[in-house]
Structures are given as structure tokens and as C-alpha cells.
Amino acid sequence: MQQPLKKWKLLLVTSVVIILCSLGLLPNATKAAEITVNGEVLSYIQYLEGDSAGILHIYSGDYLTKNFTDRDSLPTDAKWITFFPITLPLDNGIEYMFSRDGKSVEKQYVHNWTDIPSDVKWITVSNFDGDIGSGKNPITNQKYRYSVDGVNIVESATVPANALWANLSYYETISNGTHKRLRYEKVNYTLKLNPTPPVINLTKSPTGWTNGDVTVTANISSESDLKIQKWDYGIQNESYFNTAGNSLVDSFVSIDQNRTITWYARDILLNSTVQTITIDNIDKDAPIITSGNMTIITNQKLEVPITITDSKSGVKTKKWAFGNQNESYFLTGGNPFTENKIVVDNFGTYTLFAEDHAGNKSISTVHLYSADLEGLHLNEGTLSPQFSKKILSYDVNVMNTVSTVTVIPNAIDSTATVKVNGNLVSSGATSATIPLNVGSNTILIEVTALNSTKKTYQVKVTRALSSNANLISLTLSSGILSPEISSGDSNYTASVENAITSLTITPTTADATAKIKVDGHAVSSGIASNPIPLNVGQNTVTIEVTAEDNTTQRTYTITITRFPSNNANLSDLTLSTGSFLPVFNGGDFTYTASVENAITSLTVTPTAADATAKIKVDGHAVSSGTASDPIPLNVGQNTVTIEVTAEDNTTQTYTVTVTRFPSSNANLKSLTLNYGNLKPSFDSQIEKYSVNVDVNVNSIDLTPILDDHDATLMINGIPSSSGKKMTVSLNFGANTILLEITAPDGVTKKKYKVEIYREQLPAPVDSPQIPGNSAPVEPAAPAPIELPQLVPTDPKQPQEPITDIIFSDVPVHHWTYTMIGDFAKRGYITGYVDGTFKPNDPISRQHVALIFSRIFKLNPIQEAQTFKDIPLNHRYYETIKLVQQAGLYQGINGYFKPNENMTRAQIAKVLAIALNLSPTSTHTFKDIPSTHWAHDYIIALAANDIALGDNGYFKPESSVTRAQFVAFLYRALQQ
């Protein structure tokens, strides 16, 4: 049954509408040309199967407000009409379907007709409670009637967004428990519509370049009053502005950046349109000034490439000026330039100025110092790309075997500082070693100019993954691998005694990143495997090594044979005197040992690895762990054999070669003369004697007896022997007889000197040269003496020549003639057998040590040091030991380097220590900074007029010639 709307409600609404219109609060009629369209709306709810319900009709005449009426009072100028089922809401209300813009369809639930949206082009009910009874059943299978052109009417299950009107025309539901279907009974009404949208014309101001904001103004023409204006950034469509966009009060907006904006306008008839405009004349970015690397061009002028860019409005003005300037300076000052460079005369700071067409200004300073490299080298690999000072990043690939690199950076500016990975490196010098990890390693070379400009070059060194699947060690807990592990062998064998029932294998990879499996079980490099059980006979064990690259693999095979007991090895072997080389171990069977000459016999104590084994030393049975009978030793090599016989008669022979050194005794036991008496009386430890004979004794017989008859004897350079008498002719005056004894070891030497004075001394006679080869012949070392005070000699004005000893290559006018002659006379130096001194030849470390030992009394102040290159049988072993203990020499990394030439700095150190000199003046040499290792020694010599230098230079690394060395010593001994 229909439920008509109560009359009082309709009268109330009608009265309100009349009052609003009279007050002018409702909109006036639109200015637009309208079109008339016939629409339909449901009269009331009536089911084909019976039951009906009244409805309220809702309409809008202006898209702004809405009103209600009954079906008999529908307006003739409505914009849309729909109905409202008054008492039939679902739990969440009554659903409406509508379109606001004719482009999209929306749905919305309302609980009251006042909640129905007004600003829609068309609207229709789409769902509600179809059960007129007590239940709540939504409607289903809805159909709608609509028209998109105002002429043709379509019925379907959906409504397009561009429809002019729409109405629910069919549905099904359950009412009072019965299936119901709507019986469509319509009411026609008239719509008056204006389909013409507004027209938007957008302009911008200013139109030229600006560094401020741009104002966009909209001129909108519309046949209807405007309801909404919005804008937003980007290109947007009309639907976007249904829920988004920036509302406008005025018809302009200020834009502060270049971009596209969209302007939206909608009239009161819901006709809408959009218009876009692109803002592209804002430039708030100042020009960018970039200076390149300085180049020195002709006439020593400095050329600096300058790049000034402005990606928007473009560069208008370019200037430069010397010094630090501000923008105001360039209003009237500065030097304009048009090319992409400036050319200036001096180093220093310059200011660059630029202004673009939008009025943005920039200044930039350029400091004419260089932080560039002109070269960059690595000791491994090749830079990619090829080095250029303009390229800052490089790649270098090295093999996995390369674990370190060094870098040599060369700076263009010698005043710049260079750091390699934070460590200072001199330009052109080699950096400290840089370790490399597998994979990428970054090396940073930072160059800092004097003005603090920095430039960092990056070298990425990629060390390849290892393909090394080799083992460098493969050891067994029992048995010996055969052959020894090598890169070329993959198959090995080993044997173990019967008592060994299992063993472990310790494989060590050549590359720590490789992985190992022993018999399929993972094992860490250098770590023993799990115990591997052994059967009697052959047992095969596989070791699989996989390299870091997971591709390269290598399989090692060990065939281990377990035997019955056959241990014929020694577990220990010791000597009563001396030690083995190599250190004893059961796997080596040949050894050497050395003993002093005083050792005439020794015993051997062998210990069997197996207590059941039997031992013979030189054929004589010896119990395990017990010393053998004394074994006599001859001078030279003595072979001792130790034969071990295992329980199963397996034998093993150990050989020890014991070398007994020859005697180092170079003493005389006695010395007798047929005339005169030795003064002092003979003592083997006294090396200088004197004898006086009368004028009639023209020769004398000497009979020397050696303490060790195996020593050799030279008398005045002539070979002799122990107990053999030698007759020596005597000149008038002083006669020198020199006895030189060389011990059996060939190293130890001793010289005895006998000065025989025959009365009625005739004129002096030159001493003959000692025959021999062309090598320098060193005389017997004189006993340290107290030198008389020498008179300083001007190197360019020698004193009266000393004629006792004359060298053919040291003429009277030679600058060291007097000094060399004096030292030769005293026996400190000798010449060559060809009569020359060779003054310009460099002097070696060993000869300097020898001459110092002759001149100075050297007392030990430190423990003796063994030098790797000075064996016991070295010719100057004792001399070098003496000067080292006196603190004159320290050696170089454990080596003495006897044949290496002495430098001037090294001579300065030795002299300063020997004479106990200290720096007492501020004298300096141009090439001796205070940080030089020998600074104090050199200044000490200069302070005592020993080191004169050459035009203000000392030349510390120059080799010292034989003449220069004599001059150093000569001056030193005058102090």
C-alpha cells in the first residue's frame, strides 16, 4: 500500500524555498543557453507479485542545493531528479550511483535525503532494503534506464559516466519471504542543461628571463557562473580536481620554479575544463664558474681554462681581476674576457665574475698552484686507462700471486705534497709496500698544493681469485712421504711400521683460500685430518684441493703401505763435542760437524727409534743411548758411520763427517841469532826486537823454531821453515828482518820484526818492494805507537818531500806526497809490487779496518759480532773482529761487506769514534742537513780541521780514495 508524504512536510519545504528565493539566497537563472531533455523517475515502489511503498522525490535546480517533492509536483527546470525510499535503508544506508564530471562514476551510502550530493550531473538509487516487511534484503539484478543524448533511452545493468539522466528501472528482492520483482511505473520530467564548458586563457608575467617568481593569470569565459577554480603542478585531468588541487580565491597565482601547471574551472552547471601552461623563464641559479688546470705558455704567462655555464638563461657578462674581489667591484672594474680562458702574468689568487640574463651573479677564486700528477706508476700491473693528469680513477688488474704493490707518484708541482693511502711520499719516490686483498683494493693518491688545493687520484687494484689448487706441504703423523711434496707430483707413497694402525694427514695449501677434502671429509689447511685406519698392505688416501675460483681442482693420492716392524732409524744422535748440520732428525742420514783443533777425539751417542734395533759405531757395537768409545780425529775430515739394524735385519747407515780445524797457532817458539842479543829477550807474545852489532858483522844467522811445525814461515818475503838457519846480509845502520808466520788454518798470521843496527851507518838505502803479485801487500802490523806531532800540510803546497819511500805515481807535486811518504815510512800503508800507490783508487772497508788496527790501540767496548760474510778463515777475520768490538764498525744487516768501498760519511764516523771527537762548532756543509745520519760525525771532523770539504760540499756518499783516506788520517793524528 502506498504511503503518501504528509501534506504538512510538503507545505513546509515549499514555504522555505519561496522564502529563500524572495531573499535572493538561491542562485539566479544561468546565463548559458540551455537544452531541454526529457527524463524518467520511478513513481513509487510496486512489485508485480503485490506490495508497494511510497517514496520521496529529490531534485536539484542549480547543482548547489536539493529539495524534495512528490511525483505530482516534479519541477520543469531541474538539473537532476531521483527518489529516496524513506523507510527502507540497509544497515549502512541507501546506496546512490552518480557522476560529478561525466567522466567517472561514484557510489555513496546515505542515511538521509539531505546527505545526497548536489553537485552531480546525474544520480540514481542503486541499492536499498527491498523487503517492505520486517526483514532487510538488498535488491539484486538491478537494471537502469538512461540517455546519453536526450533522445535515445537505453536499459542495462550499468550506467555510463556521460549519461544525461539515469533511473533504477528493475530489480529483484525478497519481501515478506516472497520473491518480488519491481513493476516499473515511471513519471516523466523535463531537464534543462547547459553542456558548454568554461574557456580558460592563461598568461604569465614576466615573459622574459627573471630570477624572481612568475605570476600566472587566468582569464576565464563561461556561459554560466563559475563555481570552482583550482590549480596544481603537472599535467592533470578534470577528474583529478574532484578530490585534489589548490583552491583559488583570485584569478592569479605566483610560481617560484620552472614547471607545468594545470588550471581547472567548473561552472555551476558542473561543466568543467582544464588548461595547462609551462613556466620556463625562471632562472634562480647563478652561473657556474669552473677553472681548469693552469698551463705555462710562451713568455712564462699562465693560461687557465675557464668554463662558465648557465643552463637556463645563459651567460651575459664574464670578467676577471687579480686578488680576492666581491661582486660590487665588478660593477665598474674587472677585465672582460670572451674566450674560455684567461692569460695572466703572475701566480696568485684571481677572482672570476659572471652574470646571466636573469641577473644572477657568481664570483669564484682561482689559485694558480697545481695539485696534478704528471706520472703515476705501479710496480705491478698496468693502469687502465693510460695515465693522464685529467683522469682521476684507474683500474689495475693483477694476478693472485701479487700480494703487494708500491706506487711511484710524480707531482707536476714540486712544492705539492703527496700522500699514498695517507702516508707522505716524496714526488718520484716509491711508496711503502701496500698489501693487497683478493678482490678490489682502493689506493688513494692525494696531492695537496701550497694553497691547500687537493686532488685525489684513485687506483682500484683488483687482485684475481686464486686458481692455485696446489699443496705446499703434505705431512703424515707417521711415515715419510715419497717423494717430497712438489708442485709437479700428484702421486705419493709412504710406509709405516706394523705398530702404526692409523695415522693423520696434514695438508697445507699453497693458497690459504683453497679448500681441502681428505677421503671426502673437509679438512682445514695446516690442520690434521681425522685418524685414517690402516690395513696391512697398501692403503689409498685421496686429497682433493679446490682453488678459490671454485673451478680449479687437483687430486693428490697417497699410497700408504703398512709393513711389519722394520725401524732401523735413530731417534737421536749426539756428539760429545760439536753440533750437527743439519740439526738431527730421523729422516736425514748424512750430517756434518766441526770441532776446534784442540779436540783430538770425541764420542758418539746414538739412540734407536726402536729399542729392539742394534747399533754399531765404526763397526763397534754400542747400546742405544750410550756413548761410543772415543773416536780419534785427524786434522781435516773424519767419517764416522753409525749402522742401525732393525729387528727384521733391515739396516740403515748414518754418516757423520767431523771436520777438525787446523791449528791457528802462528807463534814462534824460539829465535836465536849467531851475533848479538835480542832486546827484549825472546817471548812468543813479543813481536818487536832490536839487536846491535859492531861494524865488522856484515851478516847474521837467524834460526827460528815454530810453535806449530805445520805453520809456514816467510823471512823478508822468502819462504823458510822451522829450525832452518837463514843468513841475512847487513847494511850499515838500520836493517829490518821481518818474519811472517801463517798458522796451519791459513788465516791466522803473526809478524815478528827484528831491527838490527850495524855501526858506522852509511847513507840511507831504499827498502825493496816485497815480491809477489800485483795485489796490495800489507806489512806486518806495527805495534801501536805514540805519533809525534805532525806539522799541518797545505794540500796544494806540500812540505819538503820525505824520500825514504817513493811511489812512482805520487810525484813530489802531488797534494798528498808528504802525507803518503810519512805513513809509508811508519809502516801504516804499503804500495804495490810494481812501485805504485794508486792514490785515486777507492779504499775498501777491510783495508780501512786493517790500517786502523795498525795505528790505534783498540780496546773492546762491546761483544763480538759474527758477520755472515766473514768466516773464520777470512784473511782479516781477527782485524775485523777487533775494530767491531772497539765500536768502529757495526756492519750492515748482519754483513760486513769487506770489499765494499768506504764512503766519506762512513770514514767520518770511524774517525770521530776512534778519536773521541764531538761537534763543537756550527760549521755546516750544503749537502749535510741536520737530519743526516752522519751529521754529528762530519761536523766533529770539520770542527777539528780534518774534513775540509769541496766548495762548501762534503759529498757524503762519494767513495774515499786511498789518497783522501791518508789525508783524513794525517790531519786526524795532528789533533
Buried (B, 14 or more C-beta within 10 A) or exposed (E): EEBEBEEEEBEEBEEEBEEEEEEEEBBEEBEBEBEEBBBBBBBBBBBEEEBBBBBBBBBBBBBEBBBBBBBEEBBEBBBBBBBBBBEBBBEEBBBBBBBBBBBEBBEBBBEEBEEBBBBBBBBBBBBBBBBBEEEBBBBEEBBBBBBBEBEEBBEEEEBBBBBBBBBBBBBBBBBEEEEBBBEBEBBEBBBBBBBBBBEBEBEBEEEEBBBEBBBBBBEBEBBBBEBBBBBBBEEBEBBBBBEEBEEBEEBBBEBEEBEEBBBBBBBBBBBBBBBBBEBEBBBBBBBBBEBBBBEEEEEEEBBBBBEBEBEBBEBBBBBBBBEEBEEEBBEEEBBEBEEEBBEBEEEBBBBBBBBBBBBBBBBBBBBBBBBBBBEBBBEBBEBEEEBEBEEEEBBBBBEBEBBEBBBBBBBBBEEBBBBBBEEEBEBEBBBEEBEBEBEEBEBEBBBBBBBEBEBEBEBBBBBBBBBBBBBBBBBBBBBBBEEEBEEEBEEBBBBBBBEBEBBBBBBBBBBEBBBBBBBEEEBBBEEBBEEBEBEEEEBEBEBBBBBBBEEBEBEBEBBBBBBEBBBBBBBBBBBBBBEBEEEBEBEEBEBBBBBEBEBEBBBBBBBBBBEEBBBBBBEEEBEBBEBBEEBEBEBEEBEBEBBBBBBBEBEBEBEBBBBBBBBBBBBBBEBEBEBBEBEEEBEBEEBBBBBBBEEEBEEBEBBBBBBBEBBBBBBBEEEBEBEEEBEBEBBBBBBEBBBBBBBBBEBBBBBBBBBBBBEEEEEEEEEEBBEEEEEBBBBBBBEEEEEEEBEEBEBEEBBEBBEBBBBEBBEEEBBBBBBBBBBBBBBBBBBBBEEBBBBEBBBBBBBBBBBBBBBBEBEEEEEEBEBEBBEEEBBBBBBBBBBBBBBBBEBEEEEBBBEBBBBBBBBBBBBBBBBEBEBEEEBBBEBBEEEBEBBBBBBBBBBBEBBEBEEEEBBBEBBBBBBBBBBBBBBBBBE
